[in-house]
Amino acid sequence: MSEMVLLGDEAVALAAVHAGLTAAYGYPGTPSTEILEYLIRYGRTHGGPRAEWCANEKTAYEAALGVSFAGRRTMVTMKHVGLNVAADPFMNSALVTVNGGLVVAVADDPGMHSSQNEQDSRVFADFARIVCFEPASHQEAYEMTREAFDVSERFHIPVMIRLVTRLAHSRGIVGTGAGRGENPVHKQHQPAAWVLLPGNARRQWRALLERSGDIRAYVAASRFNAVEPGGDGGFGVITTGLARNYFLENLDDLPSRPAHLHVGAYPYPADTIRAFVSTLARVLLLEEGYPYVERALRGIVPPAGLDIQGRESGAVPPDGELNPDIVRAALGLAARTGVTVPGLSLPNRPPQLCAGCPHGDSFHAITAALAAFPDAVVTADIGCSTLGALPPYNAIETCVCMGASVGMAKGAADAGLHPVVAVIGDSTFLHSGVTPLMDAVAADTAMTLIILDNKTVAMTGGQPTIRSSSELEAIVRGLGVPPDHLHVVEAHPRRTAENTEILRREVHHRGLSVIIGVRECIETAKRGKQEKTAAAARE
Amino acid sequence: MKFDIILAGVGGQGVLSVSAIIASSAMKEGLAVKQSEVHGMSQRGGAVLANLRLSDRPIASDLIPRGSAAMILSMEPLESLRYLEFLSTAGTVITATNPVANITDYPPLEEVLAQIHRLPHAVTVDAESLARKAGSARATNMVMVGAASPMLPVSFETIEHFVQAIFASKGAKVVEINMSALHAGRDAAAR
């Protein structure tokens, strides 16, 4: 065994390599991005495995399914809301007879550091009736991922690894084991297992439900679901995920040690939980995420004689991520205090577009062109361009999900608003903006789509877009956007007046128009220059 | 022994490099380390925070509890005041005095510095000038590693080793600039 320092994301990636990974796919999304970035780097320096960014999470998932079909081990990575995009293949893949191990690594973002919601992917795993592992340490991230591949092949189901921001983006020490080779190509010869025609699907669904007893037995015996007896007779604590760490952080300050059940493998071990609470008068549930086990335990008719505390009782806040101090309060310990300065109030420093960002120039042009229209609507999207909502721009009015700017603009125009402008980044457009643009083409909707082409996936750290900037115009034209109303412009301060004029003309046109504003992200441009300088210095 | 450090700054100031050098050094010397970082949207031009925990025993939480940090090491004066609730009353604030005024309501710098000097234990360093003297303003963060070094539970030689290692791929000149920045910071803090 050798020891390495890794991000939680990287521990998952390395475990996949050691588990005999053949191919991995994903779409960038904080806090999941570093899983595939690690695999891409590893693949380049070691001649494999294959690791590729895809157009979106759905296409990534489907590529992974193909690898599994061929009998080989595969991983697909995404952030929590990415699983919504991949929900169709995800839910249905639970019904096929998974062949090569298929592991879905999903990174949730409790507290919404870089996300539009804090949905808990454990609920999604339950929805699909699959196994989910939730690591609480770097070592567990490694060991659970390795085990996930075996479990996937044993029960013929996809298996989820649920990460959260504070593990994904924390560095810690990981002891690694000996690697295993890849599976040989071994196609399945039972088409009924993969052709989900209703007749087959009914059979497959029943077979999955029949396996649930074996799956529950496996989880009940898992070393990741562990009970520690306590010395505080009537009081016990159930932790899931990182809550365990915050509980342990405070343990020494408790007058006596409560009984402790940690749940790290799902479906949650119902029999173990029942036995654990049977001798307790009071149980505290500490979960990083939704009150998922808590709700199940509470049920519609709560068990008599058991005081259940957690997010639903108010002992723990109903939303947001946990930390050592929140857990400390829930355990009834006095708050720790640090240095306090009476009356000190600091201005916030929210995220903002970088100085010189091309998006800023585009927002200036949009604001100027729409100044004469008090009822103008600007729908926007996910990525750096969302920062146009903040001062000094205050230029956008919506941000819901990947690609929504385009479809929402169509709906807003259909409803009678005018002018309507949609703003979307190049990678977000390729991810989920192409299909709603087809809808707008079909209806020749009176709207203007502005694609902010900074030649990269900027917000997540500068990954390459799935098709290059030079191909965007042809892609848009190919969808049927009228050439007279398709413009490619430079997003630069010296062009702002000119670009404003083009946009002003297009919002007067009562039909569909598209403007592609091109200039490379200043961060990736800077990095490219530095890499060249460094290469020159080495020579 | 445990030594919790809050690392603060503004996106783009190299907070994560500072964290990486101290973490690698501690690990080399046999300490347990956990280092929690912020990536993605919150990093973009905004306030950046990293939690770095060093201990001779296993560390449970990736996040530092309130009132337990031995040090706040900040690349920017205003940011040095943002996380005081995490600082132990015996802890020290070590900060650069050079403001990043990318917000419209940045308070007058004298007020910020006066506030810092009123803290029980504070070290201020004009890191940007020292970095320029060393050869590049971009080495400001290495000045701050140097300024923190006398209080860190790791040897200066180990820190030197990792500063060299982290910049090695960028050529000898860059290594030299960052090494002199490191030494300048250490000397400044010692005065």
Interface residues (C-beta under 8 A of the other chain):
Chain A: V5 T30 P31 T33 E34 H113 S114 R166 L167 H169 S170 R171 G172 I173 L242 R244 N245 Y246 L248 E249 N323 P324 D325 R328 A335 R336 T337 G338 V339 T340 V341 L344 L346 P347 N348 R349 P350 P351 Q352 L353 C354 A355 C384 T386 L387 P391 M459 T460 G461 Q530 A534 A537 R538
Chain B: V10 G11 G12 A23 S24 M27 A32 V33 K34 Q35 S36 E37 V38 H39 G40 M41 S42 Q43 R44 G45 G46 A47 A60 S61 D62 L63 I64 P65 R66 G67 S68 A69 L78 E79 L81 R82 L84 E85 F86 L87 S88 T89 G91 N102 I103 T104 D105 Y106 P107 Q115 R118 L119 P120 S169 K170 G171 A172 K173 V174
